Amino acid sequence: MTEQQPQNSSQLDQQKSTEPLKCPRCGSTQIHVDKKGFDAGNACCGAILLGPLGILCVAGGANKLRKTCLNCKKTW
């Protein structure tokens, strides 16, 4: 029997990048990806509750990607 050589991290990254994105709930590959924007409503609530620190906390997640399954509507 031949043993498979362990793949290095660049080969694993390349393999992952060529695989289609799948929904963790239903396994569908029909995924919509968009960028989370800055929400002024959450910023106001954060400012009221925590002052200037609240605005900074809300703004921290503004550049993250939000993925939505078009089949089951799960977001992650």
Residue pairs with C-beta under 8 A, 6 or more apart in sequence:
7 15
20 29
21 29
21 31
21 33
21 67
22 28
22 29
22 31
23 29
23 31
23 69
23 71
23 72
23 74
24 74
24 76
25 69
25 72
25 74
26 69
26 71
26 72
26 74
28 69
28 70
28 71
28 72
30 69
30 70
30 71
31 67
31 68
31 69
31 70
32 67
32 68
32 70
33 65
33 66
33 67
33 68
34 65
34 66
34 68
35 63
35 64
35 65
35 66
36 61
36 62
36 63
36 64
36 65
36 66
37 62
38 58
38 59
38 62
39 58
42 58
43 54
43 55
43 58
43 59
45 54
46 53
46 54
46 55
46 57
46 58
47 54
47 55
48 54
50 57
66 75
66 76
67 75
67 76
68 74
68 75
69 75
